[in-house]
Amino acid sequence: MVNPAINVMFGLFNLGGGEIILILALVLILFGAKKLPELAKGLGTGIKEFKKATREVTDEVSNAMDETSQQRRLPPTPSTPVQSTQTEQPQTVPQSSPTSKA
């Protein structure tokens, strides 16, 4: 049985079996047998990196959506007065001397 994804891909370009073989033969002639594995490896690496970047963006967007939905669901917290941990001491103001120089 043929993979449906392959049928969709070839259906987009309206390519049949003969056209695909002709394209593969032209690629083989243009690049040579020694370069094909390198090209395939580079293509595979590029696709892998593209999928990874797409997955990261999708995860980031879904995490952001989850965070915003959680913030909307949480009830507002009551504001409580902040209590100081230090004891307050009255400040003394130094008094000026009664004698003044004129």
The 8 nearest C-alpha neighbors of each residue, nearest first, counted from 0:
[[1, 2, 3, 6, 5, 4, 7, 16],
 [2, 0, 3, 5, 6, 4, 7, 9],
 [1, 3, 4, 5, 0, 6, 7, 8],
 [4, 2, 6, 5, 1, 7, 8, 0],
 [5, 3, 7, 6, 2, 8, 1, 9],
 [6, 4, 8, 3, 7, 2, 9, 1],
 [7, 5, 3, 9, 4, 8, 10, 2],
 [6, 8, 10, 4, 5, 9, 11, 3],
 [9, 7, 5, 11, 10, 6, 4, 12],
 [10, 8, 6, 11, 14, 12, 7, 13],
 [9, 11, 13, 7, 8, 12, 6, 14],
 [10, 12, 9, 8, 13, 7, 14, 6],
 [11, 13, 9, 10, 14, 8, 7, 15],
 [12, 14, 10, 11, 9, 15, 8, 7],
 [15, 13, 9, 12, 18, 10, 19, 16],
 [14, 16, 18, 17, 19, 13, 9, 10],
 [15, 17, 19, 18, 20, 14, 21, 9],
 [18, 16, 20, 19, 15, 21, 14, 22],
 [17, 19, 21, 15, 20, 16, 14, 22],
 [20, 18, 22, 16, 21, 17, 23, 15],
 [19, 21, 23, 17, 22, 18, 24, 16],
 [20, 22, 18, 24, 19, 23, 17, 25],
 [23, 21, 25, 19, 24, 20, 18, 26],
 [22, 24, 26, 20, 25, 21, 27, 19],
 [25, 23, 27, 21, 22, 26, 20, 28],
 [26, 24, 28, 22, 27, 23, 29, 21],
 [27, 25, 23, 29, 24, 28, 30, 22],
 [26, 28, 24, 31, 25, 30, 29, 23],
 [29, 27, 25, 26, 31, 30, 24, 32],
 [30, 28, 26, 27, 31, 25, 24, 32],
 [29, 31, 27, 28, 34, 26, 35, 32],
 [32, 30, 27, 28, 33, 34, 29, 35],
 [31, 33, 35, 34, 27, 30, 36, 28],
 [34, 32, 31, 35, 36, 37, 30, 27],
 [33, 35, 37, 32, 31, 36, 30, 38],
 [34, 36, 38, 37, 32, 33, 39, 31],
 [37, 35, 39, 38, 34, 40, 33, 32],
 [38, 36, 40, 34, 35, 39, 41, 33],
 [39, 37, 35, 41, 40, 36, 42, 34],
 [38, 40, 42, 36, 37, 41, 43, 35],
 [39, 41, 37, 43, 38, 42, 36, 44],
 [42, 40, 44, 38, 43, 39, 45, 37],
 [41, 43, 39, 45, 40, 44, 38, 46],
 [44, 42, 40, 46, 41, 45, 39, 47],
 [45, 43, 47, 41, 42, 46, 40, 48],
 [44, 46, 42, 48, 47, 43, 49, 41],
 [45, 47, 49, 43, 44, 48, 50, 42],
 [46, 48, 44, 50, 45, 49, 43, 51],
 [49, 47, 51, 45, 50, 46, 52, 44],
 [48, 50, 46, 52, 51, 47, 53, 45],
 [49, 51, 53, 47, 48, 52, 54, 46],
 [52, 50, 48, 54, 49, 53, 55, 47],
 [53, 51, 55, 49, 54, 50, 48, 56],
 [52, 54, 50, 56, 51, 55, 49, 57],
 [53, 55, 57, 51, 52, 56, 50, 58],
 [56, 54, 52, 58, 57, 53, 59, 51],
 [55, 57, 59, 53, 58, 54, 60, 52],
 [56, 58, 54, 60, 55, 59, 53, 61],
 [59, 57, 55, 61, 56, 60, 62, 54],
 [60, 58, 56, 62, 57, 61, 55, 63],
 [59, 61, 63, 57, 62, 58, 56, 64],
 [60, 62, 64, 58, 63, 59, 65, 57],
 [63, 61, 65, 59, 64, 60, 58, 66],
 [64, 62, 66, 60, 65, 61, 59, 67],
 [63, 65, 61, 67, 62, 66, 60, 68],
 [66, 64, 62, 68, 63, 67, 69, 61],
 [67, 65, 63, 69, 64, 68, 62, 70],
 [66, 68, 70, 64, 69, 65, 63, 71],
 [67, 69, 65, 71, 70, 66, 64, 72],
 [70, 68, 72, 66, 71, 67, 65, 73],
 [71, 69, 67, 68, 73, 72, 66, 74],
 [70, 72, 68, 69, 73, 67, 74, 66],
 [73, 71, 69, 70, 68, 74, 67, 75],
 [74, 72, 70, 71, 69, 75, 76, 68],
 [75, 73, 76, 72, 71, 70, 77, 69],
 [76, 74, 73, 77, 78, 72, 71, 70],
 [75, 77, 74, 78, 73, 79, 70, 72],
 [78, 76, 79, 75, 74, 80, 73, 81],
 [77, 79, 76, 80, 75, 81, 82, 74],
 [78, 80, 77, 81, 82, 76, 75, 83],
 [81, 79, 82, 78, 83, 77, 76, 84],
 [80, 82, 79, 83, 78, 84, 85, 77],
 [83, 81, 80, 84, 79, 85, 86, 87],
 [82, 84, 85, 81, 86, 87, 80, 88],
 [83, 85, 82, 86, 87, 81, 88, 80],
 [86, 84, 83, 87, 82, 88, 81, 89],
 [87, 85, 88, 84, 83, 89, 82, 90],
 [86, 88, 85, 89, 83, 90, 84, 82],
 [89, 87, 90, 86, 85, 91, 83, 84],
 [90, 88, 91, 87, 92, 86, 85, 93],
 [89, 91, 88, 92, 87, 93, 86, 94],
 [92, 90, 93, 89, 94, 88, 87, 95],
 [91, 93, 94, 90, 95, 89, 96, 88],
 [94, 92, 91, 95, 96, 90, 97, 89],
 [95, 93, 92, 96, 97, 91, 98, 90],
 [94, 96, 97, 93, 98, 99, 92, 100],
 [95, 97, 98, 94, 99, 93, 100, 92],
 [98, 96, 99, 95, 94, 100, 93, 101],
 [99, 97, 96, 100, 95, 101, 94, 93],
 [98, 100, 101, 97, 96, 95, 94, 93],
 [99, 101, 98, 97, 96, 95, 94, 93],
 [100, 99, 98, 97, 96, 95, 94, 93]]
